[in-house]
């Protein structure tokens, strides 16, 4: 192909009877005339349709956009060829729309903000080059749906998988700081939230207290914002041991003129206590009793007094036999 063009070029030179010494001048004149022709063409005005993506500005601060809305405007413009060529090279390809200037209408729990193109040509014109005249725009209407923005203080729920070394256990509850956060978002979404979960706190074979930070689960709705992205935790660990107290069993509801002989007369109280509190636990902090019931051959032992220092209490035995003796 190139050889054919080269041959055609030399035939043209021969036809015009241009000498080789004049060839550079000839080529310069061709390039110069081409440039003038392009400039003449581009300086003329043309009517064309250009596309621009919309960038929304100044959303209402007390509302949240319910759905993203990607809008592309097709604008019919009258402009010099230079301006149209510049647009083709993406010198400008977005148009800002000020949501403050949109018209509004309430629809139930939401607000509809809408923009009318025919009534906003002057706003669009300001976003275009000065040598480009806007004639028409499509679509002629753009809608944005907003929901009322509310705030709610919501408790944090810790998700955890924790185990302890032998003879160690958790002391008290795990402390979170903060234990509540403020959630902002659409009213209909925020009001349905009862708690915010953390990511899983995984601590295994603990033999000492632990502390640190744990991140919150990401919001399920992108319209939601949290006042905190993570919370601090404090987990206290204590060593424990088992204890035993042997105490007498008291009998209640005995018929007048009788006494109740129990077998056995004492009960062993087995319990778990913190090693730090072991010496504070005494037998007198426990009281055991049975209630006489003539219809039963064995009576169930119950504790009617115990200490907050102990837990996992177990009685041995749990029932006693008895003999009702007339005085």
RAHU-V582206 format. One record per helix or strand. SS is the DSSP state (@ for helix, = for strand). FROM is the first residue (numbers start at 1). TO is the last residue. If there is no record, write none. Layout:
SS | FROM | TO
SS | FROM | TO
This chain:
@ | 2 | 15
@ | 20 | 43
= | 45 | 57
= | 63 | 65
= | 72 | 80
@ | 81 | 88
= | 94 | 98
@ | 99 | 101
= | 103 | 107
= | 110 | 116
@ | 121 | 127
= | 132 | 138
= | 141 | 157
= | 160 | 164
= | 168 | 177
= | 180 | 186
@ | 187 | 190
= | 195 | 198
= | 201 | 206
= | 210 | 216
= | 225 | 226
= | 230 | 252
= | 258 | 263
= | 266 | 274
@ | 275 | 280
@ | 283 | 285
= | 287 | 291
= | 298 | 300
= | 302 | 305
= | 310 | 316
= | 319 | 326
